Amino acid sequence: MNLAICPGSFDPVTAGHLDVIRRAAGIFDHVVIAVGANLRKQPRLPAAERARLVQKVTSHLENVSVEVMDGLLVDFARERGARVIVKGLRAVSDFESEFEQAQLNRTLFPELETVFIMSAAEHSFLSSSAVREIAAFGGDLRGLVPDEILDVVREVYSRDRTASSGEEAGS
């Protein structure tokens, strides 16, 4: 089986993530979405909850599964017999850090290849951090996150702003 791993923190999963996942599912026999921690980021939700949201928006894709990843991506891939990592690229600025990661992964696991899928033009500006900021200020998230999780994302990420500013919800 041609198995690929699509890793990310998915904090939250965006329409851009979903586009890359759909396209990867059309290329590979099976795609495992690996929801993990990034030590450089502080996620708003625990990995299990982020994985549940990713599962909700990918449940219609028969050859996609979602797992929580704890530890190194290369170990996760090796344990599942995967030889391919799929990463989305939005802009040239993404390439530098993704290239570094791909080279490090190949150093640790020489048989592991990284395949980059270019973001669709309509998602090239979209990031989870932008979604979090828009949600924190009560902005319109339609089209930025999958409709199935729109209300959850609004609630969770707008809560951060009200909690940090000392305001009560609804004031």
C-alpha positions in Angstrom: 0.0 0.0 0.0 1.2 3.5 -0.9 0.8 5.1 2.6 1.5 8.8 3.3 1.6 10.8 6.5 0.2 14.3 6.5 1.4 15.9 9.8 0.4 19.1 11.5 -0.8 20.8 14.6 -4.1 21.7 13.0 -4.8 24.5 15.6 -7.4 24.7 14.1 -7.8 22.8 10.8 -8.4 25.2 8.0 -10.0 25.0 4.5 -6.4 25.1 3.2 -5.5 22.0 5.3 -8.6 20.2 4.0 -7.7 21.1 0.4 -4.2 19.6 0.8 -5.6 16.5 2.5 -8.2 15.9 -0.2 -5.6 16.2 -2.9 -3.2 13.9 -1.1 -6.0 11.3 -0.7 -6.4 11.4 -4.5 -2.7 10.5 -5.0 -2.0 7.9 -2.2 -3.7 4.7 -1.3 -4.1 5.8 2.3 -3.3 9.1 4.1 -2.8 9.2 7.9 -3.3 12.7 9.3 -0.9 12.9 12.2 -2.1 15.5 14.7 0.8 16.4 16.9 2.5 18.9 19.0 4.9 21.5 17.7 7.3 22.5 20.5 7.5 26.0 19.1 3.7 26.4 19.3 1.2 26.4 22.2 -2.0 24.7 20.9 -5.3 26.0 22.1 -6.8 22.5 22.3 -5.4 19.2 23.3 -4.2 17.0 20.5 -7.1 14.5 21.0 -9.6 17.3 20.5 -7.8 18.7 17.4 -7.8 15.2 16.0 -11.5 14.8 16.6 -12.1 18.0 14.6 -9.9 16.8 11.8 -11.7 13.5 11.8 -15.1 15.3 11.6 -14.1 17.2 8.4 -12.4 14.3 6.7 -14.9 11.5 7.5 -16.2 11.6 3.9 -12.7 10.6 2.6 -12.6 6.8 2.8 -8.8 6.5 2.5 -8.0 9.0 5.2 -7.5 8.3 8.9 -6.6 10.5 11.8 -4.2 9.7 14.7 -2.6 11.7 17.5 1.2 11.7 17.1 3.5 12.0 20.1 7.2 12.2 19.4 9.2 12.4 16.2 7.5 12.3 12.8 10.1 9.9 11.5 9.3 7.4 14.3 5.6 7.7 13.6 6.1 7.1 9.9 8.5 4.2 10.5 6.0 2.5 12.9 3.3 2.7 10.3 5.4 1.6 7.4 5.1 4.9 5.6 7.7 6.2 3.3 6.1 9.5 2.3 5.4 12.7 4.2 2.9 15.2 2.6 3.3 18.8 3.4 1.4 21.8 2.0 3.2 24.9 0.8 1.5 28.3 0.7 4.3 30.5 -0.4 8.1 30.6 -0.9 8.4 31.6 2.8 7.0 28.2 3.8 9.6 26.4 1.7 12.7 27.3 3.7 11.5 25.8 7.0 9.8 22.8 5.2 13.0 22.1 3.3 15.0 22.1 6.5 12.5 19.7 8.1 12.5 17.4 5.1 16.3 17.2 5.1 16.4 16.5 8.9 13.8 13.8 8.4 15.8 12.2 5.6 18.9 12.2 7.8 17.0 10.4 10.5 15.1 8.1 8.1 16.8 8.0 4.7 14.0 6.1 3.0 11.5 8.8 3.9 10.5 11.2 1.1 8.7 14.5 1.5 6.2 15.5 -1.1 5.0 19.1 -1.3 1.5 20.0 -2.5 1.2 23.6 -3.4 -1.7 25.4 -1.8 -4.6 26.3 -4.1 -4.5 30.1 -4.8 -7.6 30.8 -2.8 -5.9 29.3 0.3 -2.4 30.8 -0.2 -2.9 33.4 2.5 -4.6 31.2 5.0 -3.0 30.0 8.2 -4.2 28.6 11.5 -2.7 31.6 13.3 -4.7 34.0 11.1 -7.9 32.0 11.8 -7.2 32.2 15.6 -6.7 36.0 15.4 -9.8 36.6 13.3 -11.8 34.4 15.7 -10.4 36.2 18.8 -11.8 39.5 17.4 -15.1 38.0 16.4 -14.4 38.1 12.6 -16.2 36.1 10.0 -14.6 32.6 9.6 -16.8 31.3 6.8 -14.7 29.9 4.0 -11.6 29.9 6.2 -12.5 26.7 8.2 -14.7 23.8 7.1 -18.4 24.5 7.7 -18.7 21.4 9.9 -16.5 22.9 12.6 -17.3 26.6 12.2 -19.3 27.0 15.4 -16.7 25.1 17.5 -13.8 27.1 16.1 -15.7 30.4 16.8 -16.5 29.3 20.4 -13.0 27.9 21.3 -10.9 30.6 19.7 -13.0 33.6 20.6 -13.0 32.3 24.2 -9.3 32.9 24.4 -9.7 36.7 23.9 -12.5 37.1 26.4 -10.6 35.0 29.0 -7.4 36.9 28.5 -9.0 40.3 28.6 -10.8 39.6 31.8 -14.2 40.1 30.2 -17.1 37.7 30.8 -18.6 35.9 27.9 -21.6 37.8 26.5 -20.6 41.2 27.8 
